[in-house]
Amino acid sequence: MTGRRSLGVVVVALLLSGCTSFADTRRPETRAPAAPTSAAADENVCPAERAAPDPDRPEIAFDFRLDDDLHTVWGTETVVFTPDLPTDELVFRLVPNAPESAPAGSRLVVDAVTGDDVTGGRYEEAGGAAPGGRYVVELVDRLAAGESTEVRLEFTLDVGDGEFERFGADEGVTWWASGAPLLAWEPGVGWARDPFVGLTGETATSPAADTRIRVSAPEELTVLMTGDQAPPTTPRDGRRVWTSSEPAARDVSVAAGTFATEERTSGSGVRVTVGVLPGAELDATRLAEWTTGAIGELESLLGSFPYETLTVPLLPDHGGGIEYPSSILQATPSREVLVHEVAHMWFYGMVGNSQFRDPWLDEAFATYAEALPGLPSADVLDPVLARPGAVGGSMADFTGDGPYVRTVYGKGGAALLAARAVAGPEAFDAAVRCYVDANAWRIATPDDVGRALADLPSAVDVLVGAGALDEEDLPG
């Protein structure tokens, strides 16, 4: 998806058939990068070490209480926000009110907002369902750049019936992701007020935040969520409390179910926890093996895994997968889909993007990373690259899921594979690692890709030809 969704087995099948399928927290590299070209060696393009999260990033604390009906979540969200541009408001995106989510019964309502600097709040229309797609917190005075404010929102989330979605409830399990007001700030740009679109992909932009999560759930359920989880509290009054923290998370996901869990540690020390429901087609041991294997494969290509932990709850088989920072809602027992979602930990989780303006920056890169082990040949890639449509289009440029998926996932992934082939794997891989390290925990743009590939003109030509980059994205 960004889509945080992998719509089927994306890679080779997609290419063949034309359908989709901190500084302190950074783990040491598992291998030394290949020798970069001269542009990649420039300290402005390829830093000596991976960039750290912004010390002035938002601080966000979520407190969720899942009702015994498994369809209602009450919550509070406390945000300490320090803008890098002046502002007199805070804008939050209400993802459950998007047009693809609300029909299933999901809805997010802000019940109250408080704070010393707060005068009130209002909904804004964004092309979704009532009460609105955005919630705007109005401030007494204009905040200067570098000046902080704290706000507290109380909200109610109605979780719809289980399907391939960020929110759902099924027998013995409930899950919600983007289930709280999402801070919609793009550093250096301002508030992202992009509209919802009727496609199965995201349109959100959010900064990496120092995040804490608390979940109160019925005691028979196990919670798997974003962040490094602490052991749950002893059951009391039929409930247990689960907590976690993640030093740099753009958003969070939670799954609470009758999971059987298994924990593994990857070769580089990432602690992986997976969970499967009774009667699941895939057992926890196999899922854990797949996940640690995917981490190792991708670390050899992209550098160290962005997080200390990764949780993977396997949901009922509604198809696909949905990635969130250090957590994957796996909705199909497919290793290919899982690899795609693990790749999103780098592309979206760590290297962020405007998912409305530049969806290819996470979906095409995740598809590319998924495809590399079975690298398609030129006779497979060339027909895909010849398809109409610009890879670099915004979500508003696609008329439906088919054109969006074929272009952003399929043609975008093919363009990156073809660019690697013409530039040479060693040089291209080094440039991509430089792009990743330079843009860690930021919201990247296509010009960052153009800058990283500046010394690989043959690769740039491929991406320009596919409409992923244009002349404005290239260094002068």
RAQUITA-V773711 format. One record per helix or strand of 2 or more residues. SS is the DSSP state (a for helix, b for strand). FROM is the first residue (numbers start at 1). TO is the last residue. Records with the same first field share a line. If there is no record, write none. Layout:
SS: FROM-TO  FROM-TO
//
This chain:
a: 11-17  23-25  38-41  95-97  99-102  284-302  335-343  360-374  378-385  395-397  401-423  425-438  446-452  457-465  471-473
b: 59-66  72-82  87-93  107-114  118-124  134-143  148-158  167-170  173-177  182-183  185-186  190-191  209-218  222-225  228-229  239-249  253-257  260-265  271-276  309-314  321-324  327-330  351-353  443-444
//
